[in-house]
């Protein structure tokens, strides 16, 4: 079972190498907590399909958004 982490809840895609149909560079994605994946160098991202998948962490820059920004992004999706 995935457990909460203190890392940010969003990430910016800095490369879509290997995943051009699923990821858009410079787009902000929702990041879901998954400590087991993080230990393996992966992050769980809700991608363009609306589903969450594991991607290499090196493709993303984790960001910390204020609560108001998080609510606005969720409302827009």
C-alpha positions in Angstrom: 0.0 0.0 0.0 1.3 3.5 -0.9 2.2 5.7 2.1 2.3 9.4 2.3 5.5 11.2 1.8 6.6 14.8 2.6 7.5 15.4 -1.0 5.4 17.8 -3.1 2.1 16.8 -4.6 2.8 18.1 -8.1 5.7 17.7 -10.6 6.8 19.5 -13.7 7.7 17.3 -16.6 11.2 18.2 -17.8 11.6 15.4 -20.3 9.2 13.0 -22.0 11.9 10.8 -23.5 10.4 7.4 -24.0 6.9 8.6 -23.2 5.9 11.2 -25.8 2.3 10.1 -26.0 1.8 10.1 -22.2 3.8 13.2 -21.0 4.1 16.8 -22.2 7.2 18.7 -21.3 6.7 21.7 -19.0 3.2 20.5 -18.0 2.4 20.3 -14.3 1.2 16.8 -13.2 -0.4 15.6 -10.0 2.1 13.4 -8.1 0.7 10.6 -5.9 2.6 9.4 -2.8 4.3 6.0 -3.3 7.3 5.4 -1.1 8.1 2.0 -2.6 8.3 3.5 -6.1 10.4 6.4 -4.9 12.9 4.0 -3.4 13.3 2.5 -6.9 13.8 6.0 -8.6 10.2 6.2 -9.8 7.3 8.6 -9.3 3.6 7.9 -9.6 2.1 10.5 -11.9 -1.5 11.1 -13.1 -0.7 11.5 -16.8 -2.5 12.6 -20.0 -4.8 9.5 -19.8 -6.1 10.6 -16.4 -4.7 7.4 -14.9 -1.7 7.1 -12.6 1.4 5.3 -13.8 5.0 5.0 -12.6 7.6 7.0 -14.5 11.4 7.6 -14.0 11.8 10.4 -11.4 14.5 12.0 -13.6 11.7 13.1 -16.0 10.2 15.4 -13.4 11.0 18.2 -11.0 8.8 17.9 -7.9 7.2 21.2 -6.9 5.4 22.4 -3.7 2.3 24.5 -4.5 0.3 26.5 -2.0 -3.1 25.0 -1.1 -5.0 27.6 -3.2 -2.9 26.7 -6.3 -3.5 22.9 -5.7 -7.3 23.5 -5.4 -7.3 25.6 -8.6 -5.5 22.9 -10.5 -7.9 20.2 -9.3 -10.9 22.3 -10.2 -9.5 22.9 -13.7 -9.0 19.2 -14.4 
